[in-house]
Amino acid sequence: MGHRVTLIPGDGIGPEVTNAARVVADATGVSLDWEVVDAGERAIAQTGSPLPEEVLRSVKRNRIALKGPITTPIGSGFRSVNVALRQQLDLFASVRPARAIAGEGTRYPETNLIVVREATEGLYSGVEHWVDRDHSAAESVAIVTRKASDRIIRFAFDLARRQHRHHVTAVHKANIMKTTGGLFQTAFQAIAPQYPDIRSDERLIDNMCMQLAKKPEEYDVIVTTNLFGDILSDLCAGLAGGLGVAPGALYGDELAVFEPVHGSAPKYAGQDKADPVAEVLCLELLLRHLGENEAADRVFRAVWETIAEKKVVTYDLALPGYTDRPVAPSSCSAMAKEIARKVPIVDPSAPLPRPEGTGSGHDPHLEA
Ligand code: NAD
């Protein structure tokens, strides 16, 4: 019997990149039975609500979903569908691996770390209001609980163990935010000794940003609160090659939703131009979650080889990288087709090919 999976195409480039992931999924031979539901702009047009009940029901029923990005109006308009989905389904752990692929599109070809972000509370709790009638002052409340902090910190250590990683770093700002940051720090200090096989340390968020820009290879698993995790995961995506190649996963106790780090990139919507890799790597994570490890290995390998070859890649990967000349950019659908073509023929057990010269840390652009 096939796996029934909820598919939320989303807005902007969402339908294009989720379609690309479906093309690759078909090539794996794994039977995935997609239940397509709309959230965001298309849902408003159809039902008047950006997050119809049917979306929540579908994810609860199938317990697994592949999601495209959803637009959130800035400043006014409806609340973020993404934040609402995480809170209503209690998807408390946002896991964002940042791994440089084939050394392309990055100044840090050795980057390989994971940001684990608490996804239900903190400054994204949605508790904010105007202080006065003139709207000249505003307040936002950061809610941090011991329960949610313990849960995400344990999740990060357990994930480190499962993935044979050796180092977990807690990121906070407990020197200034003494109660919210302090609570998260205290929870980390209580739990870390229960994992003596894993090295643990702490960084203040500002120092962490500097450390990551200088030597990302020294970090392995980072665990942090909601806003810091959101910012750090974009930073780490940049280190690993850009938003176009950064996948993500949201986990609750029972449910899992896979979505890229990137947003709906409205300026590229409908142009068949966006990089499909982030969404395709979400598919890889989804297949692993379903226990389809061989198919997941094939997808990852096909992505790696397509990027390493640099023949059929989208605009963001077609630029001159560290090692290479620029090439003519391909479309989103052409790159997806190329990855899909490779899926059945790659050998996941062979050493990963790298473009010549990667791994040296040599950056011609910095010298220019
Ligand atoms: P964005 O990630 O959509 O785009 C930022 C820039 O990154 C783009 O202009 C583009 O240059 C690049 N980019 C992003 N995805 C790419 C891809 N697949 N291929 C190539 N280049 C890519 O961020 P934004 O412009 O800040 O946000 C746009 C909208 O998306 C907003 O409404 C925001 O709220 C929403 N958003 C949604 C999610 C989500 O659904 N989880 C996440 C982030 C942002």
Residues whose N, C-alpha, C, O or C-beta is under 5 A from the ligand:
A	BS01	NAD	G68 P69 I70 T71 T72 P73 N82 L243 G244 P260 V261 H262 G263 S264 A265 A274 D275 D316
